[in-house]
Amino acid sequence: MNNRKWGMDLLVILLGVLLDQMTKYLAVVYLKGQEAISLIPGVLELRYLENRGAAFGILQGGKVIFLIITPIVLLVAAYVLVRMPDGGKYGILHFLLDCIIIGAVGNLIDRIRLDYVVDFIYIRLIDFPIFNVADMFVSIATVVGAVLLLFGHSYRNEDFSFLSLKKRKPEEEEKNG
């Protein structure tokens, strides 16, 4: 991975984490202890929630589990990001991994700092569990990535040979960058 691309990944991750943390800060300041704010009546609300579990409120009180699993997820994502070739069809995959890292780091910061995750976006129309910007980064990136990899025609199995733990031959190094 060249330094320019690595720098771009770091910039995207930093900006995404800052966006997540800023929206959570605003949620604490303006929503905590207040009535929900209706943005689109009957459809979308801002409603403060301190989530001590995972997505959809599962694993309530499982902070230790998240403090173990999240760094493992981040290490795997960083490994893939560092090994992945730059540019071309890999550009979107870089961005999707950046988004997953943003979400993991954003919620990890909350768990370490507060012992819970600040959630504040509620889709009343379908009574969807309350979530936050970090959750959106992870969820959207995961769905888009799954659709691209499962149903797209741009990627073949050999396009992911960079993930192999085996030492690459010099001619493969040149081909994959």
LONUTI-89338 format. One line per 4 residues: number of its first residue (from 0); for each residue x, y, z of N, C-alpha, C, CB. Coordinates in Angstrom, 3 decimals, padded with zeros to 6 digits. Each point is the difference from the previous one (the first is absolute). Glycine has a CB too. Example, Ala and Ser with C-alpha at 12.3 -4.5 7.8 and 13.67 -1.06 7.14 Angstrom:
2
0 = 013.190,-005.690,007.800,-000.890,001.190,000.000,000.900,001.200,000.000,-001.892,-001.173,001.246 | 001.542,002.223,-001.966,000.820,001.190,000.060,-000.770,001.090,000.730,001.184,-000.628,-002.145
This chain:
177
0 = 000.847,-001.173,000.000,-000.847,001.173,000.000,000.894,001.237,000.000,-001.859,-001.240,001.222 | 001.575,002.155,-002.138,000.834,001.195,-000.023,-000.454,001.000,001.058,000.424,-000.353,-002.444 | 000.460,001.268,002.803,-000.273,000.944,001.085,-001.161,000.927,-000.294,002.382,-000.110,000.577 | -002.584,000.482,-001.854,-001.101,000.885,-000.357,-001.342,-000.658,000.308,001.419,001.040,-001.791
4 = -001.566,-002.303,001.406,-001.254,-000.705,000.257,-000.193,-000.227,001.501,000.168,-001.120,-002.253 | 000.897,000.731,002.939,-000.081,-000.209,001.444,-000.419,001.301,000.679,001.777,-001.803,-000.114 | -001.209,002.902,-000.331,-000.360,001.300,000.555,-001.460,000.332,-000.248,002.340,000.750,-000.337 | -002.839,-001.111,-000.840,-001.409,000.253,-000.329,-000.906,-000.843,000.896,000.626,000.534,-002.392
8 = -000.265,-001.793,002.600,-000.782,-000.855,000.905,-000.034,000.601,001.395,000.620,-002.030,-001.344 | 000.532,002.445,001.842,000.054,000.586,001.344,-000.831,001.279,000.092,002.283,-000.984,000.297 | -002.246,001.809,-001.339,-000.788,001.233,-000.010,-001.496,-000.307,000.033,001.836,001.150,-001.274 | -002.272,-002.093,000.444,-001.414,-000.385,-000.025,-000.422,-000.528,001.374,000.163,-000.544,-002.471
12 = 000.657,-000.320,003.062,-000.315,-000.569,001.316,-000.063,001.102,001.051,001.113,-002.165,-000.649 | -000.141,003.047,000.661,000.020,001.100,000.976,-001.235,000.882,-000.142,002.506,-000.034,-000.028 | -002.836,000.429,-001.205,-001.169,000.860,-000.209,-001.292,-000.707,000.399,001.212,001.148,-001.863 | -001.316,-002.435,001.543,-001.190,-000.761,000.361,-000.167,-000.139,001.500,000.218,-001.224,-002.129
16 = 000.879,000.939,002.839,-000.063,-000.118,001.460,-000.345,001.355,000.616,001.693,-001.884,-000.045 | -001.125,002.962,-000.482,-000.335,001.335,000.502,-001.484,000.314,-000.211,002.353,000.751,-000.483 | -002.893,-001.103,-000.685,-001.427,000.206,-000.275,-000.847,-000.789,000.999,000.500,000.365,-002.452 | -000.140,-001.626,002.666,-000.737,-000.836,000.946,000.042,000.594,001.400,000.526,-002.014,-001.386
20 = 000.657,002.366,001.858,000.145,000.518,001.356,-000.670,001.359,000.167,002.137,-001.257,000.197 | -002.098,002.082,-001.231,-000.648,001.316,000.076,-001.522,-000.159,000.076,001.910,001.031,-001.301 | -002.478,-001.930,000.515,-001.453,-000.195,000.046,-000.421,-000.577,001.349,-000.039,-000.352,-002.495 | 000.857,-000.521,003.062,-000.317,-000.546,001.327,000.102,001.087,001.070,000.844,-002.263,-000.726
24 = 000.138,003.129,000.607,000.139,001.124,000.935,-001.249,000.883,-000.067,002.530,-000.047,-000.255 | -002.957,000.359,-000.968,-001.198,000.829,-000.173,-001.236,-000.704,000.555,001.026,001.044,-002.041 | -001.096,-002.360,001.880,-001.126,-000.763,000.551,-000.031,000.112,001.519,000.120,-001.592,-001.941 | 001.037,001.491,002.568,000.067,000.122,001.465,-000.432,001.398,000.426,001.867,-001.699,000.091
28 = -001.352,002.715,-000.752,-000.285,001.389,000.375,-001.463,000.363,-000.218,002.347,000.586,-000.574 | -002.921,-000.991,-000.571,-001.332,000.468,-000.361,-001.130,-001.008,000.198,001.142,001.426,-001.600 | -000.816,-002.704,001.762,-001.067,-000.995,000.094,-000.113,-000.680,001.365,000.322,-000.360,-002.407 | 000.786,000.245,003.125,-000.012,-000.724,001.274,-000.966,000.679,000.976,002.396,-000.748,-000.368
32 = -003.318,-000.051,000.889,-000.973,000.522,000.949,-001.124,000.808,-000.634,001.819,000.032,001.631 | -001.875,000.000,-002.951,-001.017,000.771,-000.717,-000.969,-000.942,-000.714,001.629,001.907,-000.301 | -002.759,-001.352,-000.098,-000.946,-000.744,-000.830,000.623,-000.209,-001.387,-001.996,000.966,001.280 | 001.552,-002.010,-001.962,000.475,-000.260,-001.358,-000.335,001.186,-000.910,-000.290,-002.493,000.352
36 = 001.158,002.721,-001.332,-000.215,001.060,-000.987,-000.430,-000.669,-001.301,001.727,001.549,001.095 | -002.899,-001.208,-001.566,-000.528,-000.571,-001.239,000.548,000.786,-001.186,-002.106,-000.774,001.184 | 002.840,000.076,-002.057,000.522,000.641,-001.211,-000.994,-000.149,-001.151,002.363,-000.457,000.760 | -002.922,-000.736,-000.882,-001.055,-000.274,-000.970,-001.099,-000.707,000.799,001.621,-000.180,-002.041
40 = -002.716,000.868,002.328,-001.032,-000.560,000.881,-000.420,-001.422,-000.395,-000.798,002.325,000.392 | 000.836,-003.206,000.597,-000.385,-001.386,-000.216,001.041,-000.838,-000.716,-002.294,000.794,-000.048 | 003.421,-000.180,-000.339,001.014,-000.727,-000.783,001.360,000.008,000.692,-001.230,000.605,-002.091 | 001.757,000.580,002.382,001.376,000.115,000.490,000.077,000.929,001.205,000.846,-000.421,-002.317
44 = -000.185,-000.072,003.368,000.171,000.783,001.224,001.440,-000.046,000.469,-002.368,-000.464,000.635 | 002.725,001.460,000.153,001.245,-000.014,000.747,-000.392,-000.276,001.442,001.203,001.634,-001.594 | -000.697,-002.723,002.149,-000.390,-000.458,001.341,001.238,-000.570,000.682,-002.392,-000.504,-000.750 | 002.746,001.051,001.887,001.213,-000.399,000.718,-000.151,-001.369,000.667,000.504,002.416,000.382
48 = 000.548,-003.254,-000.525,000.017,-001.311,000.648,001.437,-000.362,000.350,-002.073,-000.725,-001.266 | 002.277,000.198,002.461,001.304,-000.516,000.405,-000.045,-001.517,-000.167,000.401,001.928,001.653 | 000.260,-002.422,-002.684,-000.033,-001.418,-000.364,001.198,-000.719,000.622,-001.197,000.543,-002.169 | 000.933,-001.449,003.073,001.057,-000.771,000.650,000.181,-001.361,-000.653,-000.488,001.187,002.132
52 = -000.112,-001.369,-003.290,000.107,-001.265,-000.723,000.532,000.222,-001.401,-001.886,-000.922,001.342 | 001.467,000.047,-002.230,000.423,000.076,-001.400,-001.186,000.495,-000.829,001.701,-001.890,000.308 | -001.595,001.692,-001.604,-001.078,000.389,-000.905,-001.311,-000.623,000.466,001.631,000.196,-001.921 | -002.695,000.574,001.840,-001.350,-000.447,000.357,-000.108,-000.364,001.476,-000.293,-000.831,-002.329
56 = 001.224,001.330,003.149,-000.064,-000.209,001.440,000.395,-001.391,000.485,-001.753,001.675,-000.029 | 002.319,-002.504,-000.855,000.409,-001.335,000.452,001.269,000.098,000.835,-001.047,-001.046,-002.041 | 001.318,000.039,002.827,001.188,-000.077,000.861,000.114,001.186,000.959,001.137,-001.264,-001.815 | -002.251,001.646,002.427,000.026,001.104,000.962,001.009,-000.303,001.105,-002.420,000.545,-000.502
60 = 003.227,000.440,000.833,001.001,-000.146,001.054,001.217,-000.802,-000.438,-001.836,000.150,001.637 | 001.999,-000.369,-002.915,001.114,-000.811,-000.504,001.222,000.811,-000.382,-001.667,-001.600,-000.802 | 001.982,002.635,001.560,001.113,000.903,-000.324,001.309,-000.764,-000.204,-001.133,001.804,001.315 | 001.438,-002.761,-000.439,001.258,-000.738,-000.094,000.095,-000.752,-001.330,000.039,-000.230,002.507
64 = -001.148,-000.351,-002.927,-000.022,-000.719,-001.285,000.369,000.960,-001.130,-001.774,-001.597,000.869 | 001.182,002.792,-000.853,000.274,000.986,-001.051,001.434,000.522,000.067,-002.412,000.645,000.041 | 002.941,-000.532,001.160,001.376,000.478,000.151,001.004,-001.050,-000.467,-000.726,001.426,001.927 | 000.305,-002.667,-002.041,000.857,-001.068,-000.537,-000.208,-000.140,-001.512,-000.090,-001.211,002.224
68 = -001.170,001.165,-002.654,-000.319,-000.246,-001.408,000.371,001.178,-000.899,-001.847,-001.483,000.752 | 001.560,002.708,-000.309,000.238,001.170,-000.858,001.461,000.155,-000.411,-001.914,001.100,001.121 | 002.890,-001.213,-000.216,001.398,000.091,-000.451,000.383,-001.119,-000.984,000.550,001.075,002.193 | -001.135,-002.257,-002.032,000.275,-001.093,-000.945,-000.540,000.367,-001.379,-000.093,-001.706,001.872
72 = -001.137,002.225,-001.910,-000.587,000.444,-001.272,000.866,001.094,-000.620,-002.318,-000.580,000.832 | 002.786,001.518,-000.007,000.835,001.093,-000.511,001.336,-000.519,-000.534,-001.089,001.559,001.637 | 001.682,-002.528,-000.966,001.256,-000.587,-000.482,-000.189,-000.708,-001.338,000.746,-000.275,002.372 | -001.824,-000.486,-002.494,-000.283,-000.688,-001.264,-000.243,001.018,-001.115,-000.983,-001.957,001.265
76 = 000.189,002.980,-000.972,-000.285,001.033,-001.005,001.288,000.723,-000.405,-002.327,000.295,000.949 | 003.179,000.024,000.008,001.270,000.673,-000.308,000.896,-000.909,-000.841,-000.167,001.320,002.144 | 000.218,-002.603,-001.818,000.792,-000.964,-000.778,-000.468,000.000,-001.457,000.353,-001.432,002.067 | -001.660,001.324,-002.259,-000.551,-000.029,-001.366,000.291,001.319,-000.702,-001.822,-001.591,000.724
80 = 001.621,002.698,-000.035,000.209,001.322,-000.593,001.446,000.198,-000.439,-001.839,000.892,001.430 | 002.774,-001.305,-000.598,001.423,000.170,-000.315,000.415,-000.895,-001.167,000.449,000.585,002.403 | -000.987,-001.780,-002.466,000.385,-000.944,-001.057,-000.729,000.227,-001.320,000.476,-001.632,001.783 | -001.624,002.274,-001.736,-000.817,000.173,-001.199,000.689,000.928,-001.007,-002.071,-000.371,001.382
84 = 002.059,-000.023,-002.663,000.573,000.883,-001.025,-000.740,001.336,-000.043,000.691,-002.014,-001.343 | -000.017,003.024,000.809,-000.585,001.328,-000.120,-000.754,000.133,-001.313,001.837,000.945,001.417 | -002.760,-000.008,-001.436,-000.648,000.434,-001.228,-000.876,-001.034,-000.674,001.892,001.466,-000.271 | -002.373,-001.070,-000.904,-000.839,-000.869,-000.806,-001.207,-000.499,000.763,002.003,-000.664,-001.267
88 = -002.289,-000.600,001.068,-001.178,-000.589,000.641,000.164,-000.148,001.511,-000.459,-001.205,-002.122 | 001.660,001.410,002.630,000.225,-000.101,001.443,-000.334,001.303,000.731,001.780,-001.688,-000.457 | -001.925,002.781,-000.268,-000.291,001.297,000.621,-001.259,-000.043,000.845,001.120,001.113,-001.908 | -002.194,-001.683,001.384,-001.254,-000.073,000.743,000.159,-000.898,001.230,-001.295,000.374,-002.135
92 = 002.087,-001.443,002.006,000.209,-000.894,001.140,000.801,000.699,001.104,-000.076,-001.983,-001.555 | 001.040,002.824,001.167,000.730,000.812,000.981,-000.997,000.869,000.776,002.080,000.023,-001.479 | -002.943,000.659,000.737,-000.965,000.903,000.637,-000.954,-000.767,000.915,000.156,001.535,-001.981 | -000.641,-002.691,001.549,-000.921,-000.789,000.827,000.686,-000.476,001.277,-001.222,-000.730,-002.069
96 = 002.476,000.310,001.968,000.740,-000.394,001.208,000.236,001.199,000.913,001.111,-001.844,-001.292 | -000.816,002.995,000.695,000.138,001.231,000.794,-001.273,000.238,000.807,001.571,000.987,-001.724 | -002.726,-001.170,001.088,-001.282,000.233,000.674,-000.223,-000.977,001.153,-000.924,000.863,-002.153 | 001.295,-002.115,001.955,-000.138,-000.987,001.072,000.914,000.373,001.171,-000.579,-001.800,-001.690
100 = 001.784,002.238,001.371,000.935,000.438,001.049,-000.549,001.220,000.735,001.936,-000.895,-001.341 | -002.514,001.842,000.600,-000.602,001.189,000.617,-001.045,-000.411,001.034,000.404,001.322,-002.109 | -001.288,-002.203,001.712,-001.066,-000.422,000.910,000.536,-000.718,001.219,-001.512,-000.175,-001.938 | 002.470,-000.715,001.730,000.575,-000.749,001.118,000.716,000.936,000.969,000.257,-002.010,-001.484
104 = 000.544,002.925,000.954,000.737,000.936,000.858,-000.956,000.959,000.707,001.985,-000.163,-001.537 | -002.973,000.685,000.820,-000.947,000.941,000.599,-000.724,-000.588,001.196,-000.284,001.033,-002.223 | -000.210,-002.259,002.084,-000.713,-000.623,001.117,000.957,-000.486,001.087,-001.801,-000.678,-001.589 | 003.022,000.290,001.208,000.997,-000.404,000.996,000.367,001.181,000.896,000.895,-001.740,-001.588
108 = -000.743,002.907,000.996,000.294,001.204,000.784,-001.082,000.196,001.063,001.177,001.059,-001.984 | -002.438,-001.182,001.599,-001.101,000.156,000.957,000.083,-001.037,001.112,-001.432,000.927,-001.826 | 001.663,-002.181,001.454,000.037,-001.067,001.007,001.122,000.211,001.011,-000.955,-001.569,-001.688 | 002.101,002.012,001.203,001.140,000.229,000.896,-000.249,001.240,000.870,001.562,-001.072,-001.689
112 = -002.028,002.131,001.063,-000.160,001.281,000.682,-001.234,000.062,000.899,001.165,001.038,-001.913 | -002.277,-001.640,001.453,-001.274,000.177,000.690,-000.594,-001.285,000.592,-000.386,001.878,-001.536 | 000.879,-003.022,001.129,-000.562,-001.313,000.365,-001.288,-000.314,-000.757,001.019,000.259,002.256 | -001.387,000.551,-003.215,-001.172,-000.246,-000.854,000.209,000.755,-001.305,-001.551,-000.308,002.011
116 = 000.689,000.010,-002.980,000.050,000.672,-001.297,-001.186,000.954,-000.089,001.169,-001.987,-001.093 | -000.913,003.200,000.654,-001.060,000.995,-000.177,-000.705,-000.270,-001.331,001.284,001.732,001.375 | -002.568,-002.020,-001.304,-000.845,-000.175,-001.188,-001.041,001.107,000.001,000.359,-002.525,-000.025 | -000.814,002.937,-001.178,-000.934,001.128,-000.015,-000.865,000.100,-001.254,001.625,001.160,001.409
120 = -001.474,-002.040,-002.364,-000.800,000.069,-001.233,-001.055,-001.109,000.060,001.965,000.963,-001.353 | -003.223,-000.572,001.225,-001.098,-000.962,000.125,-000.915,000.108,-001.212,000.114,000.129,002.519 | -000.304,-001.239,-003.207,-000.933,-000.052,-001.125,-001.325,-000.536,000.539,001.879,-000.365,-001.720 | -002.737,001.290,002.071,-001.289,-000.326,000.621,-000.895,-000.792,-000.959,000.177,002.080,001.405
124 = -000.124,-001.760,-002.672,-000.881,-000.621,-000.995,000.029,-001.525,000.079,000.368,001.973,-001.480 | 000.817,-002.542,001.684,000.120,-001.462,000.066,000.443,-000.462,001.389,000.550,-000.038,-002.447 | -000.591,000.947,003.427,000.413,-000.291,001.368,001.366,-000.684,000.029,-002.412,-000.193,000.665 | 003.345,000.762,-001.436,001.357,-000.543,-000.097,000.767,000.382,001.259,-000.034,000.142,-002.540
128 = 000.874,-001.039,003.066,000.772,000.345,001.207,000.813,001.288,-000.196,000.131,-002.449,000.571 | 000.013,003.200,000.506,000.727,001.273,-000.034,001.476,-000.284,-000.286,-001.643,001.069,001.636 | 002.253,-000.263,-002.502,001.382,-000.215,-000.432,000.735,001.321,-000.091,-000.691,-002.046,-001.260 | 001.951,002.004,000.778,000.820,001.210,-000.105,000.753,000.009,-001.327,000.243,000.086,002.511
132 = 000.572,000.924,-002.705,000.744,000.152,-001.263,001.002,-001.138,-000.185,-000.267,002.495,000.151 | 000.952,-002.919,000.914,000.950,-001.118,-000.113,-000.710,-001.253,-000.487,001.399,000.978,001.841 | -002.593,-001.233,-001.311,-000.781,-001.163,-000.425,-000.347,000.096,-001.490,-000.942,-000.216,002.332 | 000.633,001.426,-002.790,-000.321,000.187,-001.422,001.215,-000.320,-000.868,-001.695,001.769,000.602
136 = 002.877,-001.306,-000.204,001.210,-000.291,-000.765,000.198,-001.506,-000.138,001.030,002.146,000.808 | -001.119,-002.870,000.311,000.226,-001.451,-000.024,-001.076,-000.710,-000.811,001.111,000.149,002.239 | -002.365,000.170,-001.982,-001.112,-000.706,-000.644,-000.023,000.210,-001.511,-001.296,000.247,002.107 | 001.396,000.988,-002.526,-000.055,000.295,-001.434,001.209,-000.603,-000.710,-001.268,002.131,000.467
140 = 002.463,-001.978,000.109,001.207,-000.559,-000.629,-000.078,-001.522,-000.101,001.331,001.927,000.895 | -001.859,-002.572,000.134,-000.105,-001.455,-000.018,-000.977,-000.465,-001.072,000.542,-000.055,002.442 | -001.688,000.698,-002.537,-000.993,-000.387,-001.004,000.532,000.260,-001.406,-001.854,000.504,001.625 | 002.399,000.679,-001.859,000.541,000.325,-001.329,001.128,-000.963,-000.366,-000.616,002.427,000.325
144 = 001.513,-002.700,000.628,001.101,-000.931,-000.253,-000.498,-001.392,-000.318,001.425,001.340,001.508 | -002.407,-001.824,-000.761,-000.551,-001.332,-000.252,-000.638,-000.076,-001.382,-000.391,-000.289,002.457 | -000.369,001.322,-002.816,-000.637,000.015,-001.324,001.063,000.013,-001.099,-002.001,001.217,000.955 | 003.024,-000.377,-000.801,001.075,000.058,-001.004,000.710,-001.344,-000.157,000.309,002.422,000.538
148 = 000.034,-003.032,000.581,000.767,-001.236,-000.049,-000.838,-001.204,-000.420,001.457,000.941,001.761 | -002.716,-000.969,-001.359,-000.842,-001.146,-000.317,-000.656,000.087,-001.374,-000.402,-000.233,002.418 | 000.022,001.446,-002.820,-000.770,000.134,-001.229,000.687,000.814,-001.090,-001.994,-000.198,001.400 | 003.082,000.876,-001.051,000.728,000.776,-000.997,000.811,-000.914,-000.908,000.106,001.936,001.587
152 = 000.242,-001.433,-002.723,000.763,-000.798,-000.958,001.448,000.471,-000.116,-002.115,-000.422,-001.249 | 002.509,001.355,002.107,001.334,000.576,-000.090,001.066,-000.796,000.744,-001.093,002.188,-000.221 | 000.687,-003.026,001.167,000.978,-000.665,000.855,-000.014,-001.516,-000.201,-000.256,001.851,001.666 | 001.465,-002.409,-001.743,000.179,-001.452,-000.100,000.795,-000.447,001.221,-000.063,000.037,-002.565
156 = 000.069,-001.325,002.836,000.725,-000.522,001.165,001.462,000.432,-000.010,-001.551,-001.959,000.049 | 002.186,001.918,-001.204,001.427,000.345,-000.069,000.267,001.486,000.285,000.282,-001.844,-001.661 | -001.326,002.671,001.584,000.161,001.410,000.335,000.292,000.202,001.483,-001.537,000.573,-001.875 | 001.351,-001.629,002.669,000.212,000.100,001.435,001.186,-000.825,000.469,-002.424,000.394,000.264
160 = 003.306,-000.716,-001.197,001.207,-000.753,000.361,000.897,000.821,000.942,-000.110,-001.219,-002.218 | -000.060,002.521,002.237,000.804,000.850,000.899,-000.261,-000.322,001.473,-000.040,001.805,-001.738 | -001.055,-002.499,002.031,-000.321,-000.352,001.385,000.753,-001.233,000.496,-002.235,000.999,-000.363 | 002.865,-001.707,-000.545,000.714,-001.218,000.367,001.141,000.308,000.968,-000.599,-001.007,-002.221
164 = 000.765,000.123,003.188,001.102,000.161,000.953,001.308,-000.552,-000.567,-001.642,-000.149,001.891 | 001.531,-000.562,-003.026,001.204,-000.563,-000.629,000.835,001.117,-000.609,-001.211,-002.161,-000.477 | 002.501,001.961,000.461,000.928,000.953,-000.623,-000.269,000.019,-001.493,001.764,-000.394,001.787 | -001.919,001.593,-002.349,-000.244,000.126,-001.433,001.302,-000.094,-000.781,-002.009,001.416,000.471
168 = 001.872,-001.941,-001.666,001.153,-000.059,-000.910,000.241,001.405,-000.555,-000.481,-002.443,-000.614 | 001.739,002.745,000.245,000.313,001.353,-000.498,-000.886,000.439,-001.166,002.335,-000.376,000.735 | -002.677,-000.546,-001.654,-000.831,000.392,-001.143,-001.431,000.359,000.450,001.391,-001.501,-001.496 | -001.872,000.879,002.594,-001.310,000.344,000.536,000.046,001.364,000.678,-000.524,-002.437,000.310
172 = 001.636,002.753,000.334,000.165,001.306,000.645,-000.118,001.108,-001.036,001.482,-001.022,001.766 | -000.849,000.834,-002.924,-000.048,001.015,-001.057,-001.409,000.136,-000.537,002.377,-000.486,-000.602 | -003.061,-000.648,000.393,-001.335,000.002,-000.573,-001.014,000.650,000.961,000.587,-002.086,-001.302 | -000.504,001.807,002.602,-000.968,000.497,000.970,000.380,001.328,000.625,-000.566,-002.331,000.447
176 = 001.758,002.806,-000.711,000.418,001.301,000.539,000.457,-000.149,001.370,-001.551,001.159,-001.423
